[in-house]
Amino acid sequence: MPPLLKTWLTLCLLLPLAAHATNREQRLPNGFTGYTTNATVKRAPAKTSSLRARPNNAAKARDGVPALAMSAKQSSDVLSRAVNVLGTPYRWGGSSPTKGFDCSGLVKYAFNDVADVDLPRTSNAMAQGHGVKVARNDLKPGDLIFFNIKSRKVNHVAIYLGNDRFIHAPRRGKRVSIDQLSKPYWQKHYVVAKRVLPKDQQAQALRLAKG
């Protein structure tokens, strides 16, 4: 992908997260179309919503417990790293822009600089032991989405971007790209979504769940 196009996509992706200074969150522009060889990016007026979880309108992690969230800066860093490698070829076991990515390698790379987060290497392990579960209609940018492709267990993971889009390393012969969660194929294979949290927030979420 041309560097200029990557830069433009990254800017359009990170603009909604610029509200960090005022403690607000905005979704990706409705016209965000993702990676294509002739990709164009359109922006529509963004809607704002509360960033911090509140009992009355927050995402529910489990049994009515509010789900915490990464800071806007952490989410921005994760999405920026992921979008900057759009077009990188898929490679099984790959976890770098130079060698390529498989699905979990891309996720681990994107979260590499987030403090106090150390994800396991496989999608199934990520789904089993990390983060708090969130409902599909409560997804926020930076959440992980897990699928089962030709298997009963989780074997594919993607990063949610907002506005029904996610970024992932699809499969052999493909490249890191952006797709839509609402497509029948992904709805059919959807398993669960998790919100990855730094260790201190993860412990707090677990205490709330038990309390």
C-alpha positions in Angstrom: 0.0 0.0 0.0 1.4 3.5 -0.9 2.7 5.3 2.2 0.6 8.3 1.5 -2.6 6.2 1.5 -1.5 4.5 4.7 -1.0 7.9 6.3 -4.4 9.1 5.2 -6.2 6.0 6.5 -4.4 6.3 9.8 -5.4 10.0 10.2 -9.0 9.2 9.4 -8.9 6.3 11.9 -7.4 8.3 14.7 -9.4 11.5 14.4 -12.4 10.0 16.3 -10.0 9.2 19.2 -8.7 12.8 19.4 -11.5 13.5 21.9 -9.3 11.9 24.6 -8.4 15.4 26.0 -12.1 16.0 26.8 -12.8 12.4 27.9 -15.1 11.7 25.0 -15.1 8.9 22.4 -16.3 9.1 18.8 -16.8 6.3 16.3 -15.0 5.9 12.9 -16.5 8.0 10.1 -19.5 6.3 8.4 -17.7 6.5 5.1 -14.6 4.6 6.2 -14.2 1.9 3.6 -11.0 0.1 4.6 -8.3 -1.3 2.4 -8.6 -1.7 -1.4 -6.2 -1.0 -4.1 -8.1 2.2 -5.0 -9.3 3.0 -1.6 -11.0 6.3 -0.9 -11.9 7.6 2.5 -14.9 9.7 3.2 -15.8 11.3 6.5 -19.3 12.0 7.9 -20.1 14.0 11.0 -19.1 11.9 13.9 -21.3 11.1 16.9 -20.0 11.3 20.4 -20.7 9.1 23.4 -19.3 8.7 26.9 -15.9 7.1 27.1 -15.9 5.9 30.7 -18.3 3.2 31.7 -21.3 4.2 33.8 -23.8 1.9 35.4 -26.8 3.3 33.4 -25.3 3.2 29.8 -22.1 1.3 30.0 -21.2 -1.9 28.1 -21.9 -4.9 30.3 -19.1 -7.3 30.9 -21.0 -10.1 32.6 -24.1 -10.3 34.9 -24.7 -6.5 34.7 -21.1 -5.6 35.7 -19.8 -2.5 33.8 -17.0 -3.2 31.4 -14.0 -1.0 31.7 -12.1 0.2 28.7 -8.6 1.1 27.6 -7.7 4.8 27.6 -8.3 6.6 24.3 -4.5 6.9 23.8 -4.1 3.2 24.2 -6.9 2.4 21.7 -5.4 5.0 19.3 -2.0 3.3 19.5 -3.4 -0.1 18.9 -5.5 0.9 15.9 -2.6 3.0 14.5 -0.2 0.1 14.6 -2.8 -2.2 12.9 -3.8 0.2 10.2 -0.2 1.0 9.3 0.4 -2.5 8.2 -2.6 -2.8 5.9 -1.7 -4.7 2.8 1.0 -6.8 4.6 0.9 -10.4 3.2 -0.5 -13.2 5.4 2.1 -15.6 6.7 1.4 -18.4 9.1 3.3 -17.8 12.3 4.2 -14.3 11.2 4.2 -11.4 13.6 6.0 -8.5 12.0 5.6 -6.2 8.9 8.7 -7.6 7.3 7.8 -11.3 7.7 4.1 -11.0 7.4 1.2 -11.7 9.8 -1.2 -14.4 10.8 -4.3 -13.3 12.6 -3.0 -13.6 16.2 0.4 -12.3 15.2 -1.2 -9.1 13.9 -3.1 -8.6 17.2 -0.1 -9.2 19.3 1.9 -6.8 17.2 -0.8 -4.1 17.5 -0.9 -4.4 21.3 2.8 -4.7 21.7 3.3 -1.2 23.1 0.3 -1.1 25.5 1.6 -1.1 29.0 0.7 -4.1 31.3 -0.8 -6.1 28.4 0.9 -9.3 27.4 -1.3 -11.3 25.0 -0.7 -15.0 24.3 0.3 -16.0 20.8 -2.8 -18.0 19.6 -6.3 -16.7 19.0 -7.8 -19.5 21.1 -5.6 -18.7 24.1 -6.5 -15.0 23.7 -10.2 -15.9 23.8 -9.9 -18.1 26.8 -7.9 -16.2 29.3 -7.6 -12.5 28.6 -9.9 -9.5 28.8 -13.6 -9.2 29.7 -16.4 -10.4 27.5 -18.5 -7.7 25.8 -21.7 -8.0 23.8 -21.6 -7.5 20.1 -23.7 -4.3 20.3 -21.3 -2.9 22.9 -18.1 -3.3 20.8 -15.7 -0.4 21.0 -12.6 0.3 18.9 -9.7 -1.9 20.0 -11.9 -4.8 21.2 -11.0 -8.3 19.9 -13.5 -10.3 17.9 -13.1 -14.1 17.8 -14.4 -16.6 15.2 -14.4 -20.3 14.5 -13.5 -21.0 10.9 -13.9 -24.7 10.0 -13.5 -25.6 13.6 -15.6 -25.8 16.8 -13.1 -23.8 18.7 -11.8 -20.3 18.2 -9.1 -20.1 15.5 -9.4 -16.6 14.2 -9.1 -13.1 15.8 -9.6 -9.6 14.5 -9.5 -6.0 16.0 -12.7 -4.0 16.0 -12.3 -0.6 14.4 -15.8 0.8 14.9 -18.7 1.3 12.5 -19.1 -2.4 12.0 -15.5 -2.7 10.6 -12.6 -4.8 11.8 -9.0 -5.4 10.7 -7.4 -8.8 10.4 -5.0 -11.0 8.6 -7.5 -13.3 6.8 -5.7 -16.4 5.5 -3.0 -17.7 3.2 -2.8 -15.8 -0.1 -4.5 -12.7 1.4 -3.2 -9.5 3.0 -4.0 -7.6 6.2 -7.3 -5.9 5.3 -10.5 -4.4 6.7 -13.9 -6.2 6.6 -17.4 -5.8 7.9 -18.8 -7.8 10.8 -22.3 -7.6 9.5 -21.5 -9.8 6.5 -23.3 -13.2 6.8 -20.1 -15.1 6.7 -18.7 -13.4 9.7 -22.0 -13.5 11.6 -22.1 -17.2 11.0 -18.6 -17.8 12.5 -18.7 -15.2 15.2 -18.0 -16.6 18.7 -17.3 -13.9 21.2 -15.7 -10.5 21.7 -13.3 -9.5 24.5 -12.1 -6.1 25.8 -8.4 -6.3 26.5 -7.4 -4.4 29.7 -4.2 -3.5 31.5 -3.6 -5.8 34.4 -4.9 -3.3 37.1 -8.2 -2.7 35.2 -8.5 -6.5 34.5 -8.2 -7.2 38.3 -10.8 -4.5 39.0 -13.2 -6.0 36.5 -12.8 -9.4 38.0 -13.5 -8.0 41.5 -16.7 -6.3 40.2 -17.8 -9.5 38.6 -17.3 -11.5 41.8 -18.8 -8.8 44.0 
